[in-house]
Amino acid sequence: MEYVTSPNLKSPMLLDKYIGFTLEEMDLAGEIITKALEKELAKTKKRYEKYLSIQEIGEATTRQQTILYNVEQRYNELDTLVHDLKGLIDFSKKLRDPNRLKKQDDF
């Protein structure tokens, strides 16, 4: 098995608390985190659209405008995070692809 992390040998007291992760376990963790972030992104998008519609009608109070701004910031940050995480997962899978070298030789 190929492990992603390795124990810190300079700290022998911590060796018994070491937990290693296989590449498959890291992929699974990445997928779980991505799904959770996408779920939160969907909730944030729904909330953003709610306050945006109030803003567009012209009936938004100062508090609702502040909430809209905060929700918009959160939505943009979550969207960027999900996009970056998916890109990192795809890059990780490409690096471990056994046919990667054959594909490069074809060019």
Secondary structure, DSSP 8 states (H G I E B T S, - for coil): --BS----TT-GGGGGG----BHHHHHHHHHHHHHHHHHHHHHHHHHHHHHHHHHHHT---HHHHHHHHHHHHHHHHHHHHHHHHHHHHHHHHHHT-TTHHHHHHH-
